Each structure stands twice: as structure tokens, then as C-alpha cells.
């Protein structure tokens, strides 16, 4: 392994830990429970869900997943190029 592969591996490890923590911090989906109990999302938080903590965590998870995928492809290409 050369230096870029090691650095890429470290980044992959750090991003995978971040993704795991982000997913664990998020609350589960409660759509089925709300459907059974007749609850609605007409409250302030329901109308502004794009600005809530859950939406922010979801965006960060999405960005971390994209970064993970891109770094994985770059490390693979570096491994092929250096051989």
C-alpha cells in the first residue's frame, strides 16, 4: 500500500464512523404509528420539518454517504493506477 491508499483508508474509516453515529442519533420513522393513532403533522414542527434537527441529521448523513462513495472510488482508482 502506498501513502494515498493509506490516507484514503483513514478517511473511509472516519467517514464510516461518522455515518454510523449519524444514523444512531436519528429517530426512527413514526409514520405507521401516526397513521394508526390518527395523528397529523399540522403542528409548527410538522410544517417546518425541513429546518428541524432530524432534517439536518438526514442531510449530513446523505452528504457523508456521498463522500464515502466518492472516496471509495478514488482509492480504488489509485490502487489500479499504482498497481
QUIDAKA-V228383 format. One record per helix or strand. SS is the DSSP state (2 for helix, 1 for strand). FROM is the first residue (numbers start at 1). TO is the last residue. Records with the same first field share a line. If there is no record, write none. Layout:
SS->FROM-TO / FROM-TO
This chain:
2->3-25 / 31-37 / 44-47 / 49-51 / 53-82
